[in-house]
Amino acid sequence: MLNDRDKEVFSRQITLPEVGEKGQEELEDTGILIVGMGGLGCPVAHYLISSGIGYLTIMDPDKVELSNLSRQPLYTEDDVGTLKVKAAKQVLSHMNPNAVINDVAEELTKDNALTHVSAHDFVIDCTDNVDSRYVLSDICQSIDKPLIHGGIRAFEGNVGVFLAGSGYYRALYPKPPSPESVQDCSTTGVLSTFVGWVGMHQAMLAVQLALNLIKESSFYFMDGRKGTVRQVEVPDAVVEAQKELPKKLPDHMSASELKERLQSDNPPLLIDVRGPAERAEVRIEAEDIHIPMDVFAQRLGGIPRHGNVVLYCHLGIRSNSARAWVESQGIAISHLSGGIEAWLFENVDESGSPVELANKMESDDSEPEKALTLEELNAQTLANAKMEAELKKIKTESQHSELEGLVALKDKLLQQSLEVEKQQQEHELKLEKMKISAAAKKSNTKFLVEAVYLVYNDGRLLGHVFSEEQQTDAEILTSMLMAVNDFVADSLGATGNIGNLEFGANSIVIEKGEHSYMVSMNYGEPSDSLRQGLRKQLTVIEDKYLNKLEKWDGDVSAFEGCTSNLVKVLLESTVKERSDVA
């Protein structure tokens, strides 16, 4: 909801029939990622904040230089040597104190692009880096995330808006230019006013996109000498790029099938979900990454969504469990049936010796290991299976002990809830007092939101996000969430803020709607602003997805668009690290 200040500040654009108060609220609830805070990023960020965009992430690893000042108006000479995102955030925060601005002093790469891009409603490319430009185009197209592009060379500029279902930047320029043909503004020169014009065009498209006024992709060529703009159509598909995209893999894959695919033109990426000790002994010799099961949920954003990914473990049990969970989050993925043991059985030559397709992690001076016969491999597999069963039993007993404590805590919290119900009038009076002091409390409260969950009323997970600074063990978070689910189930249909749980320095805030509830797990004492943020984002989600929530069939992918709303709750944190919490 707009407050009186917002209505006055944005009164002129609210007067426009295409905007109105509803449109202004949509701007306030939009989350945008700007990659690059140079000549284009500065005017884009300036006009987005001036327009009332509520959530903005600015990303750039560079520091301010004296040569930047003529065309990057957010910086002054006092900022030279300072990180651009830090200096820009300070200026932008003064322009609109109500906006949540997140600064990321990193370069965008293939490794971190998916994490940053997926957390926002759309992305604006303000980079002068060819590699980043193509990474953004490919990532946004793969997850149907709208992208606004901008580029400049001397007096030539281009701006494009790419929507889901159409071609993206690669549709117009299928292959990156050769390195020797790429020149930056220090070589070709650039006029500051022209840079500002191109950046303002990007900002205009962004505001229109946030207001749902853009219905199709478009691309514009801008001539700085003539002051003209020429529009061209964007092709629907990138034929050449599509040839390189792998097809979706089956849910389960045998060792022989995996071997065949690894030798194809489009080999899958492997993800090893075993522990470090197991991986140190042996792994499949192919392109892979290591995401152990105990941190798997936290690193969901690092899993590519192109469908050409295979999980593997020792026997295929853990990888299949991980596959099922990943697919419940709307991501297509496969796993190796039988695990690395099946892989070793498959990859033996006629004499029974393993072929060189598994990488043994041995020191150079170690004795060569004698090849196992099939009988020995069978015996080893059986022994390993028994060992895993024992370890699983020990782990289950440990979890059972933790859950018993959580159940007792749940019973205690239920009793507290009944007492609160009896003292409702006193509680409401307390809330009124808290509202009066909300602004002061927000400025003094220090807390870190570590995780945010969106849960269906029956306890099924619809979506979640984790802070990069989250330190609580993933299994403990899962157990805590189970206790929360039981607590909500016992709330007998209540809505709103139905309770807060405390675990030492950790706290949990629960906001319940008609069809779902949102949970934030925090380190430190959360502010009223966080509770209001939970309530606001849950209301937005339930309004936007009302029909899907009323008739939900279990398809989690229907709620992928909720990620940006959950990230907005993460950004309510008043500190960035646990150590900053007093």
C-alpha positions as CSV (number, residue, x, y, z in Angstrom):
1,M,0.0,0.0,0.0
2,L,1.2,3.5,-0.8
3,N,1.7,5.8,2.2
4,D,0.9,9.6,2.1
5,R,4.6,10.4,1.3
6,D,4.6,8.1,-1.8
7,K,1.3,9.5,-3.0
8,E,2.7,13.0,-2.9
9,V,6.2,12.2,-4.3
10,F,4.8,10.1,-7.3
11,S,1.6,12.2,-7.7
12,R,2.4,13.2,-11.3
13,Q,2.9,9.7,-12.7
14,I,0.0,8.4,-10.6
15,T,-2.2,10.9,-12.5
16,L,-1.5,8.9,-15.7
17,P,-4.3,6.5,-16.4
18,E,-1.7,3.8,-17.4
19,V,-0.2,4.1,-13.9
20,G,-2.6,5.1,-11.2
21,E,-2.2,4.0,-7.6
22,K,-2.4,0.3,-8.5
23,G,0.4,0.8,-11.1
24,Q,2.5,2.7,-8.6
25,E,2.1,-0.2,-6.1
26,E,3.3,-2.6,-8.8
27,L,6.4,-0.5,-9.3
28,E,7.0,-0.6,-5.5
29,D,6.7,-4.4,-5.5
30,T,9.0,-5.0,-8.5
31,G,12.5,-6.4,-8.1
32,I,15.1,-5.6,-10.7
33,L,18.8,-6.6,-11.2
34,I,21.1,-4.1,-12.9
35,V,24.4,-5.7,-14.0
36,G,27.0,-3.0,-14.6
37,M,27.0,0.4,-12.8
38,G,28.9,2.4,-15.4
39,G,27.6,4.9,-18.0
40,L,24.4,3.0,-18.6
41,G,23.8,1.6,-15.1
42,C,24.0,5.0,-13.4
43,P,21.1,6.7,-15.3
44,V,19.1,3.5,-15.3
45,A,19.4,3.1,-11.5
46,H,18.7,6.8,-11.0
47,Y,15.4,6.8,-13.0
48,L,14.2,3.5,-11.6
49,I,14.5,4.7,-8.0
50,S,13.0,8.0,-9.0
51,S,10.1,6.1,-10.5
52,G,9.4,4.2,-7.3
53,I,10.9,0.8,-8.0
54,G,10.9,-0.9,-4.6
55,Y,13.6,-3.5,-4.8
56,L,16.9,-3.0,-6.7
57,T,20.1,-5.0,-6.8
58,I,23.1,-3.3,-8.4
59,M,26.0,-5.5,-9.4
60,D,29.5,-4.4,-10.4
61,P,33.0,-5.3,-9.2
62,D,34.8,-2.1,-10.2
63,K,35.8,1.0,-8.2
64,V,35.2,4.6,-9.2
65,E,37.9,6.2,-11.4
66,L,38.4,9.9,-12.3
67,S,37.6,9.1,-16.0
68,N,34.2,7.8,-15.0
69,L,32.8,11.1,-13.6
70,S,31.8,12.8,-16.9
71,R,29.3,10.1,-17.9
72,Q,28.4,8.3,-14.5
73,P,26.5,11.0,-12.6
74,L,26.0,9.0,-9.4
75,Y,29.7,9.5,-8.4
76,T,31.9,12.5,-7.4
77,E,35.6,13.0,-6.9
78,D,35.2,12.0,-3.3
79,D,34.2,8.5,-4.5
80,V,37.3,7.8,-6.5
81,G,38.8,4.5,-5.2
82,T,35.4,3.4,-3.7
83,L,33.4,0.5,-5.0
84,K,30.8,1.7,-7.5
85,V,28.0,-0.2,-5.9
86,K,28.7,1.2,-2.4
87,A,28.9,4.8,-3.7
88,A,25.8,4.4,-5.8
89,K,23.8,2.8,-3.0
90,Q,24.4,5.7,-0.8
91,V,23.1,8.2,-3.4
92,L,20.1,6.1,-4.4
93,S,19.1,5.5,-0.8
94,H,18.8,9.2,-0.2
95,M,16.6,9.5,-3.3
96,N,14.1,7.0,-2.1
97,P,14.5,5.9,1.6
98,N,11.7,3.4,1.2
99,A,13.4,1.4,-1.6
100,V,15.4,-1.7,-0.7
101,I,18.8,-1.6,-2.4
102,N,21.1,-4.5,-2.5
103,D,24.8,-4.0,-3.6
104,V,26.8,-6.9,-5.0
105,A,30.5,-6.1,-5.7
106,E,31.0,-9.1,-8.0
107,E,31.5,-9.8,-11.7
108,L,28.7,-11.7,-13.3
109,T,29.9,-15.2,-14.4
110,K,28.4,-18.5,-15.6
111,D,28.8,-19.8,-12.0
112,N,26.8,-17.0,-10.2
113,A,24.5,-15.8,-12.9
114,L,21.6,-18.2,-12.2
115,T,21.6,-17.4,-8.5
116,H,21.4,-13.6,-9.0
117,V,19.1,-13.6,-12.1
118,S,16.4,-16.0,-10.7
119,A,15.9,-13.9,-7.6
120,H,14.5,-10.9,-9.5
121,D,11.5,-10.1,-11.7
122,F,13.7,-9.1,-14.6
123,V,17.3,-8.1,-15.5
124,I,18.8,-5.0,-17.1
125,D,22.2,-5.5,-18.9
126,C,24.3,-2.4,-18.6
127,T,27.7,-4.2,-19.0
128,D,30.4,-3.4,-21.5
129,N,31.6,-7.0,-21.3
130,V,30.8,-9.3,-24.3
131,D,31.0,-12.5,-22.2
132,S,28.6,-11.2,-19.6
133,R,26.2,-10.1,-22.3
134,Y,25.9,-13.6,-23.7
135,V,25.8,-15.2,-20.3
136,L,22.8,-13.0,-19.3
137,S,21.1,-13.7,-22.6
138,D,21.4,-17.5,-22.3
139,I,20.5,-17.6,-18.6
140,C,17.5,-15.4,-19.0
141,Q,16.2,-17.3,-22.0
142,S,16.7,-20.7,-20.3
143,I,14.5,-19.7,-17.3
144,D,12.1,-17.3,-19.2
145,K,13.3,-14.2,-17.3
146,P,12.7,-10.9,-19.2
147,L,15.9,-9.1,-20.1
148,I,16.5,-5.4,-21.1
149,H,19.8,-4.9,-23.1
150,G,21.8,-1.8,-23.7
151,G,25.1,-1.2,-25.6
152,I,27.1,1.7,-27.0
153,R,30.0,2.3,-29.4
154,A,30.9,5.9,-30.2
155,F,27.7,7.4,-31.6
156,E,25.9,4.1,-32.1
157,G,23.7,2.6,-29.5
158,N,21.2,-0.3,-29.2
159,V,18.6,-1.2,-26.7
160,G,16.4,-4.3,-26.6
161,V,13.7,-5.8,-24.5
162,F,13.4,-9.6,-24.6
163,L,10.4,-11.5,-23.3
164,A,9.8,-15.1,-22.5
165,G,9.0,-17.2,-25.6
166,S,10.9,-15.0,-28.0
167,G,14.5,-14.9,-29.2
168,Y,16.9,-13.0,-26.9
169,Y,20.2,-11.2,-27.7
170,R,21.6,-14.3,-29.3
171,A,18.7,-14.4,-31.8
172,L,20.1,-11.2,-33.3
173,Y,23.8,-12.0,-32.8
174,P,24.2,-15.8,-32.7
175,K,28.0,-15.7,-32.1
176,P,30.1,-13.3,-30.0
177,P,32.4,-11.1,-32.1
178,S,36.1,-11.9,-32.3
179,P,38.2,-10.5,-29.5
180,E,40.2,-8.2,-31.8
181,S,37.0,-6.5,-33.0
182,V,35.8,-5.6,-29.5
183,Q,36.6,-2.0,-28.4
184,D,35.6,-0.2,-25.3
185,C,34.8,3.5,-24.8
186,S,38.4,4.2,-23.8
187,T,39.4,3.3,-27.4
188,T,36.5,4.5,-29.5
189,G,35.4,7.5,-27.3
190,V,31.9,8.3,-26.2
191,L,29.7,11.4,-25.5
192,S,28.3,11.5,-22.0
193,T,24.9,12.9,-23.2
194,F,24.5,10.0,-25.7
195,V,25.3,7.5,-22.9
196,G,22.6,9.1,-20.8
197,W,20.1,9.0,-23.6
198,V,20.6,5.2,-24.1
199,G,20.4,4.6,-20.4
200,M,17.2,6.5,-20.1
201,H,15.7,4.5,-22.9
202,Q,16.5,1.3,-21.0
203,A,14.9,2.8,-17.8
204,M,11.8,3.7,-19.7
205,L,11.4,0.2,-21.1
206,A,12.0,-1.2,-17.5
207,V,9.2,1.0,-16.1
208,Q,6.8,0.0,-18.9
209,L,7.7,-3.7,-18.3
210,A,7.0,-3.4,-14.6
211,L,3.6,-1.9,-15.5
212,N,2.9,-4.7,-17.9
213,L,2.7,-2.3,-20.8
214,I,5.1,-4.3,-23.0
215,K,3.6,-7.3,-24.8
216,E,6.4,-8.3,-27.3
217,S,10.1,-8.3,-27.7
218,S,11.7,-5.4,-29.6
219,F,15.1,-4.1,-30.5
220,Y,16.2,-0.5,-31.3
221,F,19.2,1.1,-33.1
222,M,20.0,4.6,-31.8
223,D,22.0,7.1,-33.9
224,G,23.7,9.7,-31.7
225,R,24.6,12.0,-34.6
226,K,21.1,12.2,-36.1
227,G,19.2,11.7,-32.9
228,T,17.1,8.9,-34.5
229,V,15.8,5.6,-33.3
230,R,15.0,2.6,-35.6
231,Q,13.1,-0.4,-34.4
232,V,13.6,-4.0,-35.7
233,E,11.8,-7.2,-35.0
234,V,13.4,-9.9,-32.8
235,P,13.3,-13.4,-34.3
236,D,11.3,-16.0,-32.4
237,A,14.1,-18.5,-32.1
238,V,17.8,-18.9,-32.4
239,V,18.2,-21.8,-34.8
240,E,22.0,-22.1,-34.4
241,A,21.9,-21.8,-30.6
242,Q,19.1,-24.3,-30.3
243,K,21.2,-26.9,-32.0
244,E,23.6,-26.7,-29.2
245,L,21.0,-27.0,-26.4
246,P,20.8,-30.6,-25.0
247,K,17.5,-32.5,-24.8
248,K,16.0,-33.2,-21.4
249,L,17.4,-36.4,-19.9
250,P,15.3,-39.3,-18.4
251,D,14.7,-39.3,-14.7
252,H,16.9,-42.4,-14.2
253,M,20.0,-43.4,-16.3
254,S,21.9,-46.6,-16.4
255,A,25.7,-46.6,-16.3
256,S,25.8,-47.7,-20.0
257,E,23.5,-44.9,-21.0
258,L,25.6,-42.3,-19.1
259,K,28.8,-43.6,-20.7
260,E,27.2,-43.2,-24.1
261,R,26.0,-39.7,-23.4
262,L,29.4,-38.6,-21.9
263,Q,31.0,-39.5,-25.2
264,S,28.4,-37.6,-27.3
265,D,28.6,-34.0,-28.6
266,N,26.5,-32.8,-25.7
267,P,27.8,-34.5,-22.5
268,P,25.8,-33.9,-19.4
269,L,27.1,-32.1,-16.4
270,L,27.6,-34.4,-13.4
271,I,26.8,-33.5,-9.8
272,D,28.4,-35.6,-7.1
273,V,26.2,-35.6,-3.9
274,R,28.6,-37.7,-1.8
275,G,30.7,-36.5,1.1
276,P,34.2,-35.2,0.7
277,A,35.8,-38.4,1.9
278,E,34.0,-40.6,-0.6
279,R,34.8,-38.2,-3.4
280,A,38.5,-38.3,-2.4
281,E,38.5,-42.1,-3.1
282,V,37.0,-42.2,-6.5
283,R,34.9,-40.1,-8.9
284,I,33.7,-40.3,-12.5
285,E,36.2,-38.8,-14.8
286,A,34.0,-36.1,-16.5
287,E,33.0,-32.5,-16.0
288,D,31.3,-32.4,-12.6
289,I,30.7,-30.3,-9.6
290,H,30.5,-31.3,-5.9
291,I,27.4,-30.5,-3.9
292,P,27.2,-32.8,-0.8
293,M,23.7,-33.8,0.4
294,D,24.1,-31.8,3.7
295,V,24.2,-28.5,1.8
296,F,22.2,-29.5,-1.3
297,A,19.0,-27.5,-0.4
298,Q,21.1,-24.4,0.2
299,R,22.8,-24.6,-3.2
300,L,19.7,-25.2,-5.3
301,G,20.4,-22.0,-7.2
302,G,23.7,-23.4,-8.5
303,I,22.0,-26.2,-10.4
304,P,21.6,-25.4,-14.1
305,R,18.0,-25.6,-15.4
306,H,18.8,-26.8,-18.9
307,G,17.9,-30.4,-18.1
308,N,21.3,-31.9,-19.1
309,V,22.4,-32.7,-15.5
310,V,23.0,-36.1,-13.9
311,L,23.3,-36.6,-10.1
312,Y,25.4,-39.5,-8.7
313,C,26.3,-41.0,-5.3
314,H,27.7,-44.3,-4.1
315,L,24.7,-46.6,-4.8
316,G,22.1,-44.3,-6.3
317,I,20.0,-44.0,-3.1
318,R,21.0,-40.4,-2.1
319,S,21.1,-39.2,-5.7
320,N,17.6,-40.5,-6.4
321,S,16.3,-38.7,-3.2
322,A,18.0,-35.5,-4.3
323,R,16.6,-35.9,-7.9
324,A,13.0,-36.2,-6.6
325,W,13.4,-33.1,-4.4
326,V,15.0,-31.0,-7.2
327,E,12.2,-32.0,-9.6
328,S,9.6,-31.0,-6.9
329,Q,11.2,-27.5,-7.2
330,G,10.4,-27.4,-10.9
331,I,13.9,-28.3,-12.2
332,A,14.4,-31.2,-14.7
333,I,17.3,-33.5,-13.7
334,S,18.4,-37.1,-13.9
335,H,20.4,-39.5,-11.7
336,L,22.7,-42.5,-12.1
337,S,20.9,-45.7,-11.1
338,G,23.2,-47.8,-9.0
339,G,25.6,-45.0,-8.4
340,I,29.3,-45.1,-8.9
341,E,29.3,-48.8,-8.1
342,A,27.2,-49.5,-11.1
343,W,29.6,-47.3,-13.1
344,L,32.6,-49.4,-12.0
345,F,30.7,-52.6,-13.0
346,E,29.9,-51.2,-16.4
347,N,33.4,-49.9,-17.2
348,V,35.5,-53.0,-17.1
349,D,37.3,-54.6,-20.0
350,E,37.2,-58.2,-21.1
351,S,39.8,-59.2,-18.5
352,G,37.6,-57.8,-15.7
353,S,39.9,-54.7,-15.1
354,P,38.3,-51.3,-14.7
355,V,38.8,-49.0,-17.7
356,E,40.1,-45.4,-17.3
357,L,36.7,-43.7,-16.9
358,A,36.8,-43.3,-13.1
359,N,39.4,-41.1,-11.5
360,K,41.2,-42.6,-8.5
361,M,42.5,-39.9,-6.2
362,E,45.9,-41.3,-5.3
363,S,49.3,-39.7,-4.5
364,D,52.0,-40.2,-7.1
365,D,54.1,-42.4,-4.8
366,S,51.3,-44.8,-3.8
367,E,51.3,-48.4,-4.7
368,P,49.1,-49.3,-7.7
369,E,45.8,-50.8,-6.6
370,K,45.1,-54.3,-7.8
371,A,42.0,-54.5,-10.0
372,L,39.0,-56.2,-8.3
373,T,37.3,-59.2,-9.8
374,L,33.5,-59.1,-10.3
375,E,33.1,-61.3,-7.2
376,E,35.2,-59.0,-5.1
377,L,33.3,-56.0,-6.4
378,N,30.0,-57.7,-5.5
379,A,31.3,-58.4,-2.0
380,Q,32.5,-54.8,-1.6
381,T,29.2,-53.4,-2.8
382,L,27.3,-55.6,-0.2
383,A,29.7,-54.4,2.5
384,N,29.3,-50.8,1.5
385,A,25.5,-51.1,1.4
386,K,25.5,-52.5,5.0
387,M,27.8,-49.7,6.1
388,E,25.5,-47.1,4.6
389,A,22.5,-48.7,6.2
390,E,24.2,-48.5,9.6
391,L,25.2,-44.8,9.0
392,K,21.6,-44.1,8.0
393,K,20.3,-45.8,11.1
394,I,22.7,-43.7,13.3
395,K,21.7,-40.5,11.5
396,T,17.9,-41.4,11.8
397,E,18.3,-42.0,15.6
398,S,20.0,-38.6,15.9
399,Q,17.3,-36.9,14.0
400,H,14.6,-38.7,16.0
401,S,16.2,-37.3,19.2
402,E,16.2,-33.8,17.8
403,L,12.6,-34.2,16.6
404,E,11.5,-35.3,20.1
405,G,12.8,-32.1,21.5
406,L,11.1,-30.1,18.8
407,V,7.7,-31.9,19.4
408,A,8.0,-31.0,23.1
409,L,8.7,-27.4,22.0
410,K,5.7,-27.4,19.7
411,D,3.4,-28.5,22.6
412,K,4.8,-25.7,24.7
413,L,4.3,-23.2,21.9
414,L,0.7,-24.4,21.4
415,Q,0.0,-23.7,25.0
416,Q,1.4,-20.3,24.7
417,S,-0.8,-19.7,21.6
418,L,-3.9,-20.5,23.7
419,E,-2.8,-18.1,26.4
420,V,-2.3,-15.4,23.8
421,E,-5.8,-16.0,22.5
422,K,-7.2,-15.3,26.0
423,Q,-5.3,-12.1,26.2
424,Q,-6.3,-10.8,22.7
425,Q,-7.2,-7.3,23.7
426,E,-3.9,-6.8,25.5
427,H,-2.1,-8.2,22.5
428,E,-3.8,-5.8,20.1
429,L,-2.9,-2.8,22.3
430,K,0.7,-3.9,22.3
431,L,0.6,-4.1,18.5
432,E,-0.6,-0.6,18.3
433,K,2.2,0.6,20.4
434,M,4.7,-1.3,18.3
435,K,3.3,0.3,15.1
436,I,3.9,3.7,16.6
437,S,7.6,3.0,17.3
438,A,8.1,0.9,14.1
439,A,10.3,3.5,12.3
440,A,12.7,4.0,15.3
441,K,12.8,0.3,16.0
442,K,13.7,-0.6,12.4
443,S,16.7,1.7,12.5
444,N,18.0,0.2,15.7
445,T,17.2,-3.5,15.3
446,K,19.9,-5.7,13.9
447,F,19.0,-9.1,12.4
448,L,19.8,-11.3,9.5
449,V,17.1,-13.2,7.6
450,E,18.7,-16.6,6.9
451,A,15.9,-18.4,5.0
452,V,12.4,-17.7,3.8
453,Y,9.8,-20.5,3.0
454,L,6.5,-20.4,1.2
455,V,4.4,-23.4,2.3
456,Y,1.0,-24.7,1.2
457,N,-1.6,-25.1,4.0
458,D,-1.1,-28.9,4.0
459,G,2.6,-28.5,4.7
460,R,3.9,-29.0,1.1
461,L,6.8,-26.7,0.2
462,L,6.0,-24.2,-2.6
463,G,9.3,-22.4,-2.7
464,H,12.2,-21.2,-0.6
465,V,15.4,-19.0,-0.7
466,F,18.5,-18.9,1.5
467,S,20.8,-16.1,2.4
468,E,24.4,-16.4,1.3
469,E,25.3,-15.8,4.9
470,Q,23.0,-18.6,6.2
471,Q,25.0,-20.7,8.7
472,T,22.3,-22.9,10.4
473,D,22.7,-26.6,9.4
474,A,20.3,-27.5,6.6
475,E,19.0,-30.6,8.4
476,I,18.2,-28.5,11.5
477,L,16.4,-26.0,9.3
478,T,14.3,-28.8,7.9
479,S,13.5,-30.1,11.3
480,M,12.5,-26.6,12.5
481,L,10.3,-26.3,9.4
482,M,8.5,-29.6,10.4
483,A,7.8,-28.2,13.8
484,V,6.5,-25.0,12.3
485,N,4.2,-27.0,10.0
486,D,2.8,-28.8,13.1
487,F,2.4,-25.6,14.9
488,V,0.5,-24.0,11.9
489,A,-1.7,-27.1,11.6
490,D,-2.7,-26.6,15.3
491,S,-3.6,-23.0,14.7
492,L,-7.1,-24.0,13.7
493,G,-7.6,-21.8,10.7
494,A,-6.1,-18.6,12.1
495,T,-4.6,-16.1,9.7
496,G,-2.1,-13.2,10.0
497,N,0.9,-13.4,12.4
498,I,0.0,-16.6,14.3
499,G,3.2,-16.9,16.3
500,N,6.9,-16.3,16.7
501,L,9.3,-19.1,17.8
502,E,12.7,-18.5,19.4
503,F,15.7,-20.7,19.6
504,G,18.4,-18.9,21.5
505,A,19.7,-16.1,19.2
506,N,17.5,-17.5,16.4
507,S,13.9,-16.6,15.7
508,I,11.1,-17.7,13.4
509,V,8.3,-15.4,12.2
510,I,5.2,-17.0,10.7
511,E,2.6,-15.2,8.6
512,K,-0.5,-17.2,7.5
513,G,-2.8,-16.5,4.6
514,E,-5.9,-18.2,3.3
515,H,-4.2,-20.9,1.3
516,S,-0.5,-20.7,2.3
517,Y,1.9,-19.4,4.9
518,M,5.3,-17.7,4.8
519,V,8.1,-18.4,7.3
520,S,11.2,-16.4,7.9
521,M,14.1,-17.9,9.9
522,N,16.3,-15.2,11.4
523,Y,19.4,-14.6,13.4
524,G,18.8,-11.8,15.9
525,E,15.6,-10.1,16.9
526,P,13.5,-9.3,13.8
527,S,11.8,-5.9,13.4
528,D,8.2,-5.0,12.8
529,S,9.3,-4.1,9.3
530,L,10.1,-7.8,8.6
531,R,6.7,-8.9,9.8
532,Q,5.1,-6.3,7.6
533,G,7.3,-7.4,4.7
534,L,6.2,-11.1,5.2
535,R,2.5,-10.0,5.3
536,K,2.9,-7.8,2.2
537,Q,4.6,-10.4,0.1
538,L,2.3,-13.2,1.2
539,T,-0.7,-11.0,0.2
540,V,0.9,-10.3,-3.2
541,I,1.4,-14.0,-3.8
542,E,-2.1,-15.1,-2.8
543,D,-3.6,-12.3,-4.9
544,K,-1.5,-13.2,-7.9
545,Y,-1.9,-17.0,-7.7
546,L,-5.4,-17.2,-6.2
547,N,-6.7,-19.6,-8.9
548,K,-3.7,-21.9,-8.8
549,L,-3.7,-22.0,-4.9
550,E,-7.4,-22.9,-4.8
551,K,-7.0,-25.8,-7.2
552,W,-3.4,-26.7,-6.8
553,D,-2.5,-30.1,-8.3
554,G,1.0,-30.3,-6.7
555,D,2.9,-28.8,-9.6
556,V,5.6,-26.7,-7.9
557,S,6.7,-25.1,-11.2
558,A,3.5,-23.1,-11.2
559,F,4.9,-20.9,-8.4
560,E,8.5,-20.3,-9.8
561,G,7.6,-16.6,-10.1
562,C,7.3,-16.4,-6.3
563,T,11.1,-16.5,-5.8
564,S,11.5,-12.8,-6.3
565,N,8.9,-12.2,-3.5
566,L,10.8,-14.4,-1.1
567,V,14.0,-12.6,-1.9
568,K,12.4,-9.3,-1.0
569,V,11.9,-10.7,2.5
570,L,15.6,-11.7,2.6
571,L,16.4,-8.1,1.8
572,E,14.6,-6.9,4.9
573,S,17.8,-7.8,6.8
574,T,19.4,-4.8,8.6
575,V,22.8,-6.5,8.5
576,K,24.7,-8.6,6.0
577,E,26.7,-10.9,8.4
578,R,26.0,-12.6,11.6
579,S,28.9,-10.9,13.2
580,D,27.2,-7.6,12.7
581,V,24.3,-8.6,15.0
582,A,24.9,-6.9,18.4
